[in-house]
């Protein structure tokens, strides 16, 4: 269907093939059309073998019009001028020049096309008004000046049509490039989003597992019951991590399907507190805003809700990994158009890696920036560490 609509001449050009089929069609049409035109021009030379050879010689270079447009347009113009100088009939021979000029302009050689067409017109003026005495047909007189008007109009029309097609092709090429760039940007953004999700899910759960595994190993002989509790926590954390990873992977397998489970939000903040407590971190949560003491999860736009949850999750994970403090404070303040998150611990930093990738703060900044928000993270003057996030809220999205 697409092949029939675009045409095989367009496919030849796009594939970089020599357009021999379209050239053959043009040559046949010019030969046949000139034969019909010659019947109505008895005052011109009879279209003999030499005349037909000149027509074929003018059509043959068109095979290379996409690869060598400049030599082709000048060559076709020269052959056409020779054909007219020999006194052969007017007619479709000018189609050969039009096709060559069109190819030259479309490929960006407009100056060459203008020169070739201008020289052909000037040569035709010289033949018709000054050199006719020495050229066939015998006894021919000067051509009326009035016929130069349609000849000039034909030249202008060919150039105008060629310029129009050139501009349209450049616009289409620019649109294709813009669409391709937009698709690449969307793919990059989706890749970064998935990477952030996987990092946040795995970093938090593996940090809890890491801490509890250490506790279990230390108490395996001295306090088997406490070791059993640590193993139970490891099982629960790994199950949750597997579930969230499976949800992310499901979106990759079937991007058009709706997710099977809702995206995490601040409504799951109590789960984070419980997981942190299992890792030995006591977390205090305070909220303020128009929705009372409960986390305002139901009133937040989905994007801000997910970003807020992940930022708190990553900040608590960093406390477990890198801080000697066993307490942390989470403050959530919602205004009419912004959500403030503040996560503090009292330090000091332990300097241990705990299996971290080092991408936690970068991921938080990316999440905030995607919503037009900001993140400030750094040591406090008293020796602790603070993460402060500001996420804008679009009031029209708040239910």
C-alpha positions, 0 to 999 in steps of 0.5 A: 500500500505504501509502495503504491502511494509513494511511487517507485521513483520516490523509493529509488531516490530514498534507497540511493538507487539509480532512477533508471525506471523513471528515466526510461519512462521520461525518455519514452514519453518525450520521444512519443510526445515529440513525434506527435508535436512534429506533425503540427510543425511542418516548418521545422526539420523532420524528426530523423534518426539524429533528432531522436538520438539527441532526445535520447542523449538528453534523457540519458544523463537523468539516470545520474540526476540524484548523484551528479545533479550539477553536471546533469543539469548543464549537460541536459541544457547543452543537448537541448540547445543543440537539438533546437539549433538543429531545427528540430520540432519544439515539444516535450524536449523541455521536460528533460530540462525541467526534470534536471533543474528540479533534481538540482534545486531539490538537492541544494544546487539552485544556483546551478539550476538557475544558470543552466536554465538562464543559459538555455533561454539566452541561447534560445534567444540567440538562435531564434533572433540572430543565428537562424540565418545560418541554421536549419531549417532553410529559409527560416525567419526570426521568431516573434518576440511574443513567444519569449514570454511563455518561454520565460514563464515556463522557466520561472514556473520550473524554478518556483515548483522546484523551490517549493518542493525543496522547501517542503522536503527540508521541512519534512526532514526537520520534522522527522529529525525533531520527532526522532529527537523527541522519541530519543528524549522520551526513551532516555527519560523512561530509562532514567525513570526505571533506573531511579525506581529500581535503585530506590526499591533495591537500595532500601530493601537491600540495606534493611536486609544487610543490617538484619543479616548482620544482626542474625549472624551476630545473634545466631548462637547467643540469641536464636529467637532474635536471630529468627526475628532478623531472618523474618524481617529479611524475608519480608523485605526481600518479598516486598522488593521482589514485588516492586521490582516485578511491577517495574518489569511488568511495565517494560513487558507491556508498556500499554497496560495499566499497572497491577498495583498502585504506585507507592505514595506517602500512604505507605509511610508507616511501612517505611517507619516499620522497616526502619525500626526493623533495621534499628532506626527509630523514625519520628514523623510529623505532618502539618497542613490542611489535612491534619496529622495524617500524611496527605497522600490522597490529596497529592498529585500522583507524581508528587506523591510517588516522588515524596515517598521515594525521597523519604525512602532514600533519605532513611536508607542513607541514614541506615547506611551512612549514619551512626545515629539510630534516630531520624525525624521526618517532617512533612508540611503541605501548603496550597501549592508546595510540599516540603519534606525534611529528613534529619538525623543527628549523625555522625557519619560512619563512613561505611558504604554498606553496599550503596551505589552512590546514586541516591542523592542524584536520584532524589534530585532528578525526581525533584527536578522532574516536577520543577522542585528542588533538593538540598542535602548536606551536613548540619552545623551540629554534626547531623545530616539533613535532606530538604525537598520542595515539590510544587503542587499543581492545585488543579490536580489535587482532589 
